[in-house]
Amino acid sequence: MNNGMIPQQAIDEVLKRFEIGETVGRYVHLSKRGKYLVGLCPFHSEKTPSFTVTPEKQIFHCYGCGKSGNVIKFMMEMENETFPEAVKRMAEEAGVPVTWSPHRDESSPASGKRRFSTKRTPTPPNCTTTCFATRKRESRPWTICARGESMTS
């Protein structure tokens, strides 16, 4: 699998081409109740249906276990796949071409997203707690202290 990013257009096209009621219906027997489709949740054992599909919003939700999402999330859960694997497989099934774009440079301010790392950062001398998250912002790193204080490093 490529280590790039899936273009948003490909994801949007996959979401358009897969109707959630039909897709979920391949795995779950669904009955119509008003504007909803209901059935037994495929993610946990139950006797009374608590799994609801809302075709109007293209989402699912289980009131028993709390799992919810769109058609891609459902396929990820059912097929035990990662997001890129699910999108790629669904795109191939729907005939949507997926071209992988390269990763953005994480330290570049032009990347448009704030990047977090989970590496431990050194604890300042006047602090008794260990800090875990460091964020780079406009090439000036700063740390979020475990006590909730921000400080420059």
N, CA, C and O atoms as a GROMACS GRO file, in nm:
protein
  612
    1MET      N    1   0.084  -0.118   0.000
    1MET     CA    2   0.000   0.000   0.000
    1MET      C    3   0.088   0.123   0.000
    1MET      O    4   0.194   0.124   0.062
    2ASN      N    5   0.044   0.225  -0.069
    2ASN     CA    6   0.116   0.351  -0.079
    2ASN      C    7   0.104   0.426   0.053
    2ASN      O    8   0.002   0.418   0.121
    3ASN      N    9   0.208   0.499   0.088
    3ASN     CA   10   0.207   0.575   0.214
    3ASN      C   11   0.165   0.720   0.196
    3ASN      O   12   0.188   0.801   0.285
    4GLY      N   13   0.103   0.754   0.083
    4GLY     CA   14   0.057   0.890   0.059
    4GLY      C   15  -0.080   0.912   0.118
    4GLY      O   16  -0.129   0.834   0.200
    5MET      N   17  -0.142   1.022   0.074
    5MET     CA   18  -0.275   1.057   0.123
    5MET      C   19  -0.377   1.035   0.013
    5MET      O   20  -0.347   1.053  -0.105
    6ILE      N   21  -0.497   0.996   0.050
    6ILE     CA   22  -0.605   0.978  -0.045
    6ILE      C   23  -0.668   1.115  -0.069
    6ILE      O   24  -0.703   1.184   0.028
    7PRO      N   25  -0.683   1.156  -0.195
    7PRO     CA   26  -0.745   1.286  -0.220
    7PRO      C   27  -0.889   1.290  -0.171
    7PRO      O   28  -0.961   1.191  -0.180
    8GLN      N   29  -0.930   1.405  -0.119
    8GLN     CA   30  -1.065   1.421  -0.066
    8GLN      C   31  -1.171   1.394  -0.172
    8GLN      O   32  -1.279   1.344  -0.141
    9GLN      N   33  -1.140   1.427  -0.299
    9GLN     CA   34  -1.236   1.403  -0.407
    9GLN      C   35  -1.267   1.255  -0.421
    9GLN      O   36  -1.382   1.218  -0.447
   10ALA      N   37  -1.167   1.170  -0.405
   10ALA     CA   38  -1.188   1.025  -0.415
   10ALA      C   39  -1.276   0.976  -0.299
   10ALA      O   40  -1.364   0.893  -0.320
   11ILE      N   41  -1.252   1.028  -0.180
   11ILE     CA   42  -1.332   0.989  -0.064
   11ILE      C   43  -1.477   1.033  -0.083
   11ILE      O   44  -1.570   0.956  -0.058
   12ASP      N   45  -1.496   1.157  -0.129
   12ASP     CA   46  -1.631   1.209  -0.153
   12ASP      C   47  -1.703   1.127  -0.259
   12ASP      O   48  -1.823   1.100  -0.246
   13GLU      N   49  -1.632   1.086  -0.363
   13GLU     CA   50  -1.693   1.006  -0.470
   13GLU      C   51  -1.734   0.868  -0.419
   13GLU      O   52  -1.840   0.818  -0.456
   14VAL      N   53  -1.652   0.808  -0.334
   14VAL     CA   54  -1.687   0.678  -0.275
   14VAL      C   55  -1.813   0.694  -0.190
   14VAL      O   56  -1.903   0.610  -0.196
   15LEU      N   57  -1.820   0.800  -0.110
   15LEU     CA   58  -1.937   0.822  -0.025
   15LEU      C   59  -2.063   0.843  -0.110
   15LEU      O   60  -2.172   0.801  -0.071
   16LYS      N   61  -2.049   0.908  -0.225
   16LYS     CA   62  -2.165   0.930  -0.313
   16LYS      C   63  -2.213   0.801  -0.378
   16LYS      O   64  -2.333   0.780  -0.395
   17ARG      N   65  -2.119   0.713  -0.414
   17ARG     CA   66  -2.154   0.594  -0.491
   17ARG      C   67  -2.209   0.480  -0.406
   17ARG      O   68  -2.274   0.390  -0.458
   18PHE      N   69  -2.184   0.482  -0.276
   18PHE     CA   70  -2.232   0.375  -0.188
   18PHE      C   71  -2.348   0.426  -0.104
   18PHE      O   72  -2.330   0.513  -0.020
   19GLU      N   73  -2.465   0.371  -0.128
   19GLU     CA   74  -2.584   0.404  -0.048
   19GLU      C   75  -2.574   0.321   0.079
   19GLU      O   76  -2.561   0.198   0.072
   20ILE      N   77  -2.580   0.384   0.194
   20ILE     CA   78  -2.553   0.314   0.320
   20ILE      C   79  -2.653   0.203   0.348
   20ILE      O   80  -2.616   0.099   0.402
   21GLY      N   81  -2.781   0.223   0.312
   21GLY     CA   82  -2.882   0.119   0.337
   21GLY      C   83  -2.851  -0.009   0.261
   21GLY      O   84  -2.864  -0.119   0.316
   22GLU      N   85  -2.810   0.004   0.136
   22GLU     CA   86  -2.776  -0.114   0.055
   22GLU      C   87  -2.650  -0.182   0.108
   22GLU      O   88  -2.644  -0.304   0.118
   23THR      N   89  -2.549  -0.102   0.141
   23THR     CA   90  -2.422  -0.156   0.187
   23THR      C   91  -2.438  -0.229   0.320
   23THR      O   92  -2.390  -0.341   0.336
   24VAL      N   93  -2.506  -0.165   0.416
   24VAL     CA   94  -2.527  -0.229   0.546
   24VAL      C   95  -2.618  -0.350   0.530
   24VAL      O   96  -2.602  -0.450   0.600
   25GLY      N   97  -2.713  -0.341   0.437
   25GLY     CA   98  -2.806  -0.452   0.412
   25GLY      C   99  -2.739  -0.579   0.364
   25GLY      O  100  -2.798  -0.687   0.374
   26ARG      N  101  -2.617  -0.570   0.313
   26ARG     CA  102  -2.542  -0.691   0.276
   26ARG      C  103  -2.500  -0.771   0.398
   26ARG      O  104  -2.476  -0.892   0.389
   27TYR      N  105  -2.490  -0.704   0.514
   27TYR     CA  106  -2.441  -0.767   0.636
   27TYR      C  107  -2.550  -0.784   0.742
   27TYR      O  108  -2.540  -0.874   0.826
   28VAL      N  109  -2.652  -0.699   0.738
   28VAL     CA  110  -2.754  -0.695   0.843
   28VAL      C  111  -2.892  -0.696   0.779
   28VAL      O  112  -2.916  -0.627   0.680
   29HIS      N  113  -2.983  -0.776   0.836
   29HIS     CA  114  -3.122  -0.771   0.790
   29HIS      C  115  -3.184  -0.643   0.847
   29HIS      O  116  -3.196  -0.628   0.968
   30LEU      N  117  -3.223  -0.552   0.757
   30LEU     CA  118  -3.278  -0.424   0.799
   30LEU      C  119  -3.428  -0.417   0.770
   30LEU      O  120  -3.474  -0.464   0.666
   31SER      N  121  -3.503  -0.359   0.863
   31SER     CA  122  -3.647  -0.336   0.845
   31SER      C  123  -3.671  -0.186   0.846
   31SER      O  124  -3.605  -0.112   0.919
   32LYS      N  125  -3.766  -0.142   0.765
   32LYS     CA  126  -3.797   0.000   0.758
   32LYS      C  127  -3.888   0.040   0.874
   32LYS      O  128  -3.990  -0.025   0.899
   33ARG      N  129  -3.851   0.145   0.946
   33ARG     CA  130  -3.933   0.204   1.052
   33ARG      C  131  -3.935   0.353   1.030
   33ARG      O  132  -3.843   0.425   1.072
   34GLY      N  133  -4.040   0.400   0.965
   34GLY     CA  134  -4.046   0.542   0.932
   34GLY      C  135  -3.938   0.576   0.832
   34GLY      O  136  -3.927   0.512   0.728
   35LYS      N  137  -3.858   0.676   0.863
   35LYS     CA  138  -3.749   0.712   0.772
   35LYS      C  139  -3.618   0.640   0.805
   35LYS      O  140  -3.516   0.665   0.741
   36TYR      N  141  -3.621   0.550   0.904
   36TYR     CA  142  -3.502   0.477   0.947
   36TYR      C  143  -3.508   0.332   0.902
   36TYR      O  144  -3.615   0.279   0.871
   37LEU      N  145  -3.392   0.269   0.900
   37LEU     CA  146  -3.381   0.125   0.882
   37LEU      C  147  -3.322   0.071   1.012
   37LEU      O  148  -3.224   0.126   1.062
   38VAL      N  149  -3.381  -0.034   1.066
   38VAL     CA  150  -3.332  -0.088   1.194
   38VAL      C  151  -3.302  -0.236   1.179
   38VAL      O  152  -3.360  -0.306   1.095
   39GLY      N  153  -3.211  -0.283   1.263
   39GLY     CA  154  -3.174  -0.424   1.264
   39GLY      C  155  -3.091  -0.458   1.385
   39GLY      O  156  -3.062  -0.372   1.468
   40LEU      N  157  -3.053  -0.584   1.394
   40LEU     CA  158  -2.966  -0.628   1.503
   40LEU      C  159  -2.824  -0.581   1.473
   40LEU      O  160  -2.776  -0.594   1.360
   41CYS      N  161  -2.758  -0.529   1.571
   41CYS     CA  162  -2.623  -0.476   1.553
   41CYS      C  163  -2.524  -0.587   1.520
   41CYS      O  164  -2.521  -0.689   1.588
   42PRO      N  165  -2.444  -0.568   1.416
   42PRO     CA  166  -2.344  -0.670   1.381
   42PRO      C  167  -2.219  -0.664   1.469
   42PRO      O  168  -2.132  -0.750   1.458
   43PHE      N  169  -2.210  -0.563   1.555
   43PHE     CA  170  -2.089  -0.544   1.635
   43PHE      C  171  -2.100  -0.602   1.776
   43PHE      O  172  -1.999  -0.615   1.846
   44HIS      N  173  -2.222  -0.635   1.819
   44HIS     CA  174  -2.238  -0.700   1.949
   44HIS      C  175  -2.364  -0.787   1.944
   44HIS      O  176  -2.446  -0.774   1.854
   45SER      N  177  -2.376  -0.874   2.041
   45SER     CA  178  -2.490  -0.966   2.046
   45SER      C  179  -2.610  -0.898   2.112
   45SER      O  180  -2.598  -0.838   2.219
   46GLU      N  181  -2.725  -0.909   2.046
   46GLU     CA  182  -2.847  -0.850   2.103
   46GLU      C  183  -2.970  -0.923   2.049
   46GLU      O  184  -2.964  -0.989   1.945
   47LYS      N  185  -3.081  -0.910   2.122
   47LYS     CA  186  -3.207  -0.973   2.081
   47LYS      C  187  -3.305  -0.871   2.026
   47LYS      O  188  -3.387  -0.904   1.940
   48THR      N  189  -3.298  -0.748   2.075
   48THR     CA  190  -3.386  -0.641   2.030
   48THR      C  191  -3.306  -0.545   1.944
   48THR      O  192  -3.198  -0.501   1.986
   49PRO      N  193  -3.354  -0.510   1.827
   49PRO     CA  194  -3.277  -0.422   1.738
   49PRO      C  195  -3.249  -0.285   1.800
   49PRO      O  196  -3.340  -0.214   1.845
   50SER      N  197  -3.121  -0.249   1.800
   50SER     CA  198  -3.081  -0.116   1.847
   50SER      C  199  -2.992  -0.049   1.743
   50SER      O  200  -2.942   0.061   1.766
   51PHE      N  201  -2.973  -0.115   1.630
   51PHE     CA  202  -2.888  -0.065   1.523
   51PHE      C  203  -2.974   0.010   1.423
   51PHE      O  204  -3.068  -0.047   1.368
   52THR      N  205  -2.944   0.137   1.400
   52THR     CA  206  -3.026   0.223   1.315
   52THR      C  207  -2.943   0.280   1.201
   52THR      O  208  -2.830   0.326   1.221
   53VAL      N  209  -3.000   0.276   1.081
   53VAL     CA  210  -2.939   0.339   0.964
   53VAL      C  211  -3.029   0.453   0.923
   53VAL      O  212  -3.151   0.437   0.912
   54THR      N  213  -2.971   0.569   0.899
   54THR     CA  214  -3.046   0.686   0.853
   54THR      C  215  -3.003   0.717   0.711
   54THR      O  216  -2.904   0.787   0.689
   55PRO      N  217  -3.078   0.665   0.612
   55PRO     CA  218  -3.039   0.686   0.472
   55PRO      C  219  -3.031   0.834   0.433
   55PRO      O  220  -2.947   0.873   0.352
   56GLU      N  221  -3.118   0.914   0.490
   56GLU     CA  222  -3.121   1.057   0.460
   56GLU      C  223  -2.988   1.126   0.491
   56GLU      O  224  -2.944   1.214   0.417
   57LYS      N  225  -2.924   1.084   0.600
   57LYS     CA  226  -2.796   1.142   0.642
   57LYS      C  227  -2.677   1.054   0.605
   57LYS      O  228  -2.563   1.094   0.622
   58GLN      N  229  -2.704   0.933   0.553
   58GLN     CA  230  -2.600   0.837   0.516
   58GLN      C  231  -2.512   0.799   0.635
   58GLN      O  232  -2.389   0.796   0.624
   59ILE      N  233  -2.577   0.771   0.750
   59ILE     CA  234  -2.503   0.732   0.870
   59ILE      C  235  -2.569   0.611   0.936
   59ILE      O  236  -2.685   0.579   0.907
   60PHE      N  237  -2.494   0.544   1.024
   60PHE     CA  238  -2.548   0.437   1.107
   60PHE      C  239  -2.515   0.469   1.252
   60PHE      O  240  -2.421   0.543   1.281
   61HIS      N  241  -2.594   0.412   1.344
   61HIS     CA  242  -2.567   0.427   1.486
   61HIS      C  243  -2.629   0.310   1.561
   61HIS      O  244  -2.741   0.269   1.532
   62CYS      N  245  -2.554   0.257   1.657
   62CYS     CA  246  -2.607   0.153   1.744
   62CYS      C  247  -2.625   0.213   1.883
   62CYS      O  248  -2.530   0.263   1.943
   63TYR      N  249  -2.748   0.208   1.931
   63TYR     CA  250  -2.776   0.261   2.065
   63TYR      C  251  -2.731   0.167   2.174
   63TYR      O  252  -2.726   0.206   2.290
   64GLY      N  253  -2.697   0.044   2.139
   64GLY     CA  254  -2.649  -0.053   2.237
   64GLY      C  255  -2.501  -0.039   2.267
   64GLY      O  256  -2.460  -0.028   2.382
   65CYS      N  257  -2.419  -0.039   2.160
   65CYS     CA  258  -2.273  -0.034   2.180
   65CYS      C  259  -2.214   0.103   2.149
   65CYS      O  260  -2.098   0.128   2.181
   66GLY      N  261  -2.291   0.191   2.086
   66GLY     CA  262  -2.245   0.326   2.060
   66GLY      C  263  -2.167   0.346   1.932
   66GLY      O  264  -2.125   0.458   1.902
   67LYS      N  265  -2.147   0.239   1.854
   67LYS     CA  266  -2.073   0.256   1.729
   67LYS      C  267  -2.158   0.332   1.629
   67LYS      O  268  -2.279   0.311   1.619
   68SER      N  269  -2.092   0.421   1.554
   68SER     CA  270  -2.164   0.499   1.455
   68SER      C  271  -2.066   0.551   1.352
   68SER      O  272  -1.945   0.546   1.372
   69GLY      N  273  -2.120   0.600   1.240
   69GLY     CA  274  -2.034   0.656   1.136
   69GLY      C  275  -2.101   0.651   1.001
   69GLY      O  276  -2.222   0.633   0.990
   70ASN      N  277  -2.019   0.668   0.898
   70ASN     CA  278  -2.069   0.665   0.761
   70ASN      C  279  -2.041   0.527   0.700
   70ASN      O  280  -2.000   0.434   0.770
   71VAL      N  281  -2.063   0.514   0.571
   71VAL     CA  282  -2.049   0.385   0.504
   71VAL      C  283  -1.903   0.336   0.507
   71VAL      O  284  -1.879   0.215   0.516
   72ILE      N  285  -1.807   0.427   0.500
   72ILE     CA  286  -1.666   0.385   0.505
   72ILE      C  287  -1.634   0.330   0.642
   72ILE      O  288  -1.567   0.226   0.654
   73LYS      N  289  -1.679   0.397   0.747
   73LYS     CA  290  -1.656   0.349   0.884
   73LYS      C  291  -1.720   0.212   0.906
   73LYS      O  292  -1.662   0.125   0.971
   74PHE      N  293  -1.840   0.193   0.851
   74PHE     CA  294  -1.907   0.064   0.865
   74PHE      C  295  -1.823  -0.046   0.800
   74PHE      O  296  -1.803  -0.152   0.860
   75MET      N  297  -1.774  -0.021   0.680
   75MET     CA  298  -1.693  -0.122   0.611
   75MET      C  299  -1.561  -0.147   0.683
   75MET      O  300  -1.513  -0.260   0.686
   76MET      N  301  -1.503  -0.043   0.740
   76MET     CA  302  -1.381  -0.060   0.818
   76MET      C  303  -1.406  -0.156   0.934
   76MET      O  304  -1.326  -0.247   0.960
   77GLU      N  305  -1.517  -0.135   1.005
   77GLU     CA  306  -1.550  -0.220   1.120
   77GLU      C  307  -1.582  -0.363   1.078
   77GLU      O  308  -1.535  -0.459   1.140
   78MET      N  309  -1.660  -0.377   0.972
   78MET     CA  310  -1.704  -0.511   0.930
   78MET      C  311  -1.590  -0.594   0.870
   78MET      O  312  -1.581  -0.714   0.895
   79GLU      N  313  -1.504  -0.531   0.793
   79GLU     CA  314  -1.396  -0.602   0.725
   79GLU      C  315  -1.263  -0.594   0.799
   79GLU      O  316  -1.161  -0.645   0.751
   80ASN      N  317  -1.263  -0.529   0.916
   80ASN     CA  318  -1.142  -0.513   0.996
   80ASN      C  319  -1.029  -0.451   0.913
   80ASN      O  320  -0.918  -0.505   0.906
   81GLU      N  321  -1.059  -0.338   0.850
   81GLU     CA  322  -0.964  -0.270   0.763
   81GLU      C  323  -0.931  -0.131   0.817
   81GLU      O  324  -1.006  -0.075   0.898
   82THR      N  325  -0.820  -0.078   0.772
   82THR     CA  326  -0.786   0.060   0.802
   82THR      C  327  -0.864   0.151   0.707
   82THR      O  328  -0.924   0.103   0.610
   83PHE      N  329  -0.863   0.280   0.733
   83PHE     CA  330  -0.935   0.374   0.647
   83PHE      C  331  -0.885   0.367   0.502
   83PHE      O  332  -0.966   0.355   0.411
   84PRO      N  333  -0.753   0.375   0.479
   84PRO     CA  334  -0.706   0.368   0.339
   84PRO      C  335  -0.743   0.237   0.270
   84PRO      O  336  -0.777   0.236   0.152
   85GLU      N  337  -0.735   0.126   0.344
   85GLU     CA  338  -0.770  -0.004   0.284
   85GLU      C  339  -0.918  -0.007   0.244
   85GLU      O  340  -0.952  -0.052   0.135
   86ALA      N  341  -1.003   0.042   0.332
   86ALA     CA  342  -1.148   0.043   0.304
   86ALA      C  343  -1.180   0.133   0.186
   86ALA      O  344  -1.258   0.095   0.098
   87VAL      N  345  -1.122   0.253   0.183
   87VAL     CA  346  -1.149   0.346   0.073
   87VAL      C  347  -1.099   0.287  -0.058
   87VAL      O  348  -1.168   0.294  -0.160
   88LYS      N  349  -0.981   0.230  -0.056
   88LYS     CA  350  -0.924   0.172  -0.180
   88LYS      C  351  -1.012   0.059  -0.232
   88LYS      O  352  -1.042   0.055  -0.351
   89ARG      N  353  -1.052  -0.031  -0.143
   89ARG     CA  354  -1.135  -0.144  -0.185
   89ARG      C  355  -1.271  -0.097  -0.237
   89ARG      O  356  -1.319  -0.146  -0.339
   90MET      N  357  -1.332  -0.004  -0.167
   90MET     CA  358  -1.463   0.048  -0.208
   90MET      C  359  -1.452   0.126  -0.340
   90MET      O  360  -1.542   0.118  -0.424
   91ALA      N  361  -1.344   0.200  -0.356
   91ALA     CA  362  -1.323   0.276  -0.480
   91ALA      C  363  -1.307   0.181  -0.598
   91ALA      O  364  -1.363   0.205  -0.706
   92GLU      N  365  -1.232   0.073  -0.579
   92GLU     CA  366  -1.215  -0.026  -0.686
   92GLU      C  367  -1.349  -0.090  -0.721
   92GLU      O  368  -1.380  -0.109  -0.838
   93GLU      N  369  -1.428  -0.122  -0.620
   93GLU     CA  370  -1.559  -0.183  -0.642
   93GLU      C  371  -1.652  -0.088  -0.718
   93GLU      O  372  -1.732  -0.133  -0.800
   94ALA      N  373  -1.642   0.042  -0.691
   94ALA     CA  374  -1.729   0.140  -0.755
   94ALA      C  375  -1.671   0.194  -0.885
   94ALA      O  376  -1.738   0.269  -0.956
   95GLY      N  377  -1.546   0.157  -0.916
   95GLY     CA  378  -1.482   0.206  -1.038
   95GLY      C  379  -1.432   0.349  -1.027
   95GLY      O  380  -1.421   0.419  -1.128
   96VAL      N  381  -1.402   0.392  -0.906
   96VAL     CA  382  -1.350   0.528  -0.884
   96VAL      C  383  -1.197   0.520  -0.884
   96VAL      O  384  -1.139   0.445  -0.806
   97PRO      N  385  -1.130   0.597  -0.972
   97PRO     CA  386  -0.984   0.594  -0.971
   97PRO      C  387  -0.930   0.666  -0.846
   97PRO      O  388  -0.973   0.776  -0.813
   98VAL      N  389  -0.836   0.601  -0.779
   98VAL     CA  390  -0.774   0.661  -0.660
   98VAL      C  391  -0.627   0.684  -0.691
   98VAL      O  392  -0.552   0.590  -0.714
   99THR      N  393  -0.588   0.809  -0.690
   99THR     CA  394  -0.447   0.843  -0.705
   99THR      C  395  -0.400   0.894  -0.570
   99THR      O  396  -0.462   0.980  -0.509
  100TRP      N  397  -0.290   0.840  -0.526
  100TRP     CA  398  -0.237   0.878  -0.396
  100TRP      C  399  -0.153   1.003  -0.410
  100TRP      O  400  -0.064   1.009  -0.495
  101SER      N  401  -0.180   1.102  -0.327
  101SER     CA  402  -0.096   1.222  -0.328
  101SER      C  403   0.011   1.206  -0.221
  101SER      O  404  -0.013   1.138  -0.121
  102PRO      N  405   0.128   1.266  -0.241
  102PRO     CA  406   0.236   1.249  -0.142
  102PRO      C  407   0.200   1.315  -0.010
  102PRO      O  408   0.116   1.405  -0.004
  103HIS      N  409   0.267   1.267   0.097
  103HIS     CA  410   0.249   1.327   0.229
  103HIS      C  411   0.292   1.472   0.224
  103HIS      O  412   0.385   1.508   0.152
  104ARG      N  413   0.222   1.554   0.300
  104ARG     CA  414   0.266   1.692   0.318
  104ARG      C  415   0.382   1.692   0.416
  104ARG      O  416   0.392   1.604   0.501
  105ASP      N  417   0.467   1.791   0.405
  105ASP     CA  418   0.575   1.805   0.501
  105ASP      C  419   0.515   1.849   0.634
  105ASP      O  420   0.456   1.957   0.643
  106GLU      N  421   0.530   1.766   0.736
  106GLU     CA  422   0.465   1.793   0.865
  106GLU      C  423   0.515   1.920   0.932
  106GLU      O  424   0.440   1.984   1.006
  107SER      N  425   0.639   1.957   0.909
  107SER     CA  426   0.691   2.074   0.977
  107SER      C  427   0.663   2.202   0.900
  107SER      O  428   0.691   2.311   0.950
  108SER      N  429   0.609   2.191   0.781
  108SER     CA  430   0.583   2.308   0.699
  108SER      C  431   0.458   2.381   0.747
  108SER      O  432   0.353   2.319   0.762
  109PRO      N  433   0.467   2.512   0.771
  109PRO     CA  434   0.349   2.587   0.812
  109PRO      C  435   0.245   2.590   0.701
  109PRO      O  436   0.127   2.612   0.729
  110ALA      N  437   0.286   2.569   0.577
  110ALA     CA  438   0.192   2.571   0.464
  110ALA      C  439   0.108   2.445   0.458
  110ALA      O  440   0.014   2.438   0.379
  111SER      N  441   0.139   2.346   0.540
  111SER     CA  442   0.063   2.221   0.535
  111SER      C  443  -0.080   2.242   0.580
  111SER      O  444  -0.168   2.161   0.548
  112GLY      N  445  -0.106   2.348   0.655
  112GLY     CA  446  -0.243   2.382   0.692
  112GLY      C  447  -0.298   2.308   0.811
  112GLY      O  448  -0.405   2.344   0.860
  113LYS      N  449  -0.230   2.207   0.861
  113LYS     CA  450  -0.280   2.132   0.975
  113LYS      C  451  -0.177   2.135   1.086
  113LYS      O  452  -0.056   2.138   1.061
  114ARG      N  453  -0.225   2.136   1.207
  114ARG     CA  454  -0.135   2.130   1.321
  114ARG      C  455  -0.100   1.985   1.344
  114ARG      O  456  -0.188   1.898   1.343
  115ARG      N  457   0.025   1.958   1.366
  115ARG     CA  458   0.070   1.820   1.385
  115ARG      C  459   0.110   1.800   1.531
  115ARG      O  460   0.176   1.886   1.590
  116PHE      N  461   0.070   1.689   1.587
  116PHE     CA  462   0.104   1.655   1.723
  116PHE      C  463   0.193   1.532   1.722
  116PHE      O  464   0.177   1.445   1.637
  117SER      N  465   0.284   1.525   1.814
  117SER     CA  466   0.362   1.403   1.829
  117SER      C  467   0.336   1.351   1.969
  117SER      O  468   0.301   1.427   2.060
  118THR      N  469   0.352   1.222   1.986
  118THR     CA  470   0.329   1.162   2.117
  118THR      C  471   0.460   1.131   2.188
  118THR      O  472   0.463   1.056   2.286
  119LYS      N  473   0.569   1.187   2.138
  119LYS     CA  474   0.698   1.164   2.202
  119LYS      C  475   0.706   1.244   2.331
  119LYS      O  476   0.653   1.355   2.341
  120ARG      N  477   0.772   1.186   2.429
  120ARG     CA  478   0.791   1.259   2.554
  120ARG      C  479   0.886   1.374   2.532
  120ARG      O  480   0.987   1.362   2.463
  121THR      N  481   0.854   1.484   2.591
  121THR     CA  482   0.943   1.600   2.585
  121THR      C  483   1.007   1.618   2.721
  121THR      O  484   0.952   1.574   2.822
  122PRO      N  485   1.122   1.681   2.726
  122PRO     CA  486   1.188   1.697   2.855
  122PRO      C  487   1.102   1.780   2.951
  122PRO      O  488   1.036   1.875   2.911
  123THR      N  489   1.105   1.741   3.075
  123THR     CA  490   1.030   1.814   3.176
  123THR      C  491   1.108   1.938   3.216
  123THR      O  492   1.227   1.928   3.248
  124PRO      N  493   1.044   2.055   3.216
  124PRO     CA  494   1.114   2.177   3.260
  124PRO      C  495   1.158   2.163   3.404
  124PRO      O  496   1.095   2.091   3.481
  125PRO      N  497   1.265   2.233   3.442
  125PRO     CA  498   1.318   2.217   3.578
  125PRO      C  499   1.219   2.256   3.687
  125PRO      O  500   1.225   2.201   3.797
  126ASN      N  501   1.128   2.349   3.660
  126ASN     CA  502   1.035   2.393   3.765
  126ASN      C  503   0.904   2.314   3.764
  126ASN      O  504   0.810   2.352   3.834
  127CYS      N  505   0.896   2.208   3.688
  127CYS     CA  506   0.772   2.130   3.676
  127CYS      C  507   0.794   1.990   3.731
  127CYS      O  508   0.901   1.932   3.714
  128THR      N  509   0.692   1.936   3.795
  128THR     CA  510   0.704   1.802   3.853
  128THR      C  511   0.633   1.696   3.769
  128THR      O  512   0.635   1.578   3.804
  129THR      N  513   0.570   1.736   3.660
  129THR     CA  514   0.499   1.639   3.576
  129THR      C  515   0.570   1.622   3.443
  129THR      O  516   0.649   1.708   3.403
  130THR      N  517   0.543   1.512   3.376
  130THR     CA  518   0.604   1.484   3.247
  130THR      C  519   0.511   1.530   3.136
  130THR      O  520   0.391   1.508   3.142
  131CYS      N  521   0.567   1.595   3.036
  131CYS     CA  522   0.488   1.647   2.925
  131CYS      C  523   0.495   1.549   2.808
  131CYS      O  524   0.601   1.493   2.780
  132PHE      N  525   0.384   1.529   2.740
  132PHE     CA  526   0.377   1.430   2.636
  132PHE      C  527   0.358   1.484   2.495
  132PHE      O  528   0.410   1.425   2.400
  133ALA      N  529   0.288   1.592   2.477
  133ALA     CA  530   0.255   1.637   2.342
  133ALA      C  531   0.332   1.762   2.306
  133ALA      O  532   0.338   1.858   2.384
  134THR      N  533   0.391   1.762   2.188
  134THR     CA  534   0.460   1.880   2.137
  134THR      C  535   0.393   1.918   2.008
  134THR      O  536   0.360   1.832   1.926
  135ARG      N  537   0.374   2.047   1.988
  135ARG     CA  538   0.311   2.092   1.865
  135ARG      C  539   0.404   2.193   1.798
  135ARG      O  540   0.462   2.279   1.864
  136LYS      N  541   0.416   2.181   1.666
  136LYS     CA  542   0.495   2.278   1.591
  136LYS      C  543   0.399   2.375   1.527
  136LYS      O  544   0.302   2.335   1.462
  137ARG      N  545   0.426   2.501   1.545
  137ARG     CA  546   0.340   2.605   1.493
  137ARG      C  547   0.427   2.717   1.440
  137ARG      O  548   0.499   2.783   1.515
  138GLU      N  549   0.421   2.738   1.311
  138GLU     CA  550   0.500   2.841   1.246
  138GLU      C  551   0.648   2.828   1.284
  138GLU      O  552   0.714   2.927   1.315
  139SER      N  553   0.697   2.707   1.282
  139SER     CA  554   0.836   2.671   1.312
  139SER      C  555   0.880   2.709   1.453
  139SER      O  556   1.000   2.710   1.481
  140ARG      N  557   0.786   2.741   1.543
  140ARG     CA  558   0.819   2.766   1.684
  140ARG      C  559   0.754   2.656   1.767
  140ARG      O  560   0.634   2.663   1.793
  141PRO      N  561   0.830   2.555   1.808
  141PRO     CA  562   0.768   2.448   1.885
  141PRO      C  563   0.728   2.496   2.024
  141PRO      O  564   0.795   2.579   2.084
  142TRP      N  565   0.618   2.443   2.073
  142TRP     CA  566   0.578   2.468   2.210
  142TRP      C  567   0.520   2.340   2.266
  142TRP      O  568   0.479   2.251   2.192
  143THR      N  569   0.517   2.332   2.396
  143THR     CA  570   0.478   2.210   2.463
  143THR      C  571   0.350   2.232   2.541
  143THR      O  572   0.327   2.338   2.598
  144ILE      N  573   0.266   2.129   2.542
  144ILE     CA  574   0.148   2.131   2.627
  144ILE      C  575   0.185   2.051   2.751
  144ILE      O  576   0.209   1.930   2.744
  145CYS      N  577   0.190   2.117   2.862
  145CYS     CA  578   0.229   2.053   2.987
  145CYS      C  579   0.116   1.964   3.036
  145CYS      O  580   0.000   1.991   3.010
  146ALA      N  581   0.150   1.859   3.106
  146ALA     CA  582   0.050   1.769   3.162
  146ALA      C  583  -0.042   1.841   3.261
  146ALA      O  584  -0.153   1.795   3.287
  147ARG      N  585   0.005   1.954   3.316
  147ARG     CA  586  -0.079   2.032   3.407
  147ARG      C  587  -0.168   2.127   3.331
  147ARG      O  588  -0.245   2.201   3.393
  148GLY      N  589  -0.160   2.128   3.196
  148GLY     CA  590  -0.246   2.213   3.116
  148GLY      C  591  -0.186   2.348   3.082
  148GLY      O  592  -0.252   2.431   3.019
  149GLU      N  593  -0.062   2.372   3.123
  149GLU     CA  594   0.001   2.501   3.094
  149GLU      C  595   0.075   2.490   2.961
  149GLU      O  596   0.132   2.385   2.932
  150SER      N  597   0.075   2.596   2.881
  150SER     CA  598   0.158   2.594   2.762
  150SER      C  599   0.287   2.668   2.790
  150SER      O  600   0.289   2.767   2.864
  151MET      N  601   0.392   2.618   2.731
  151MET     CA  602   0.521   2.680   2.752
  151MET      C  603   0.604   2.660   2.628
  151MET      O  604   0.590   2.559   2.558
  152THR      N  605   0.690   2.753   2.600
  152THR     CA  606   0.778   2.738   2.485
  152THR      C  607   0.895   2.651   2.525
  152THR      O  608   0.935   2.648   2.641
  153SER      N  609   0.948   2.581   2.426
  153SER     CA  610   1.063   2.493   2.459
  153SER      C  611   1.186   2.541   2.387
  153SER      O  612   1.293   2.481   2.401
   0.00000   0.00000   0.00000
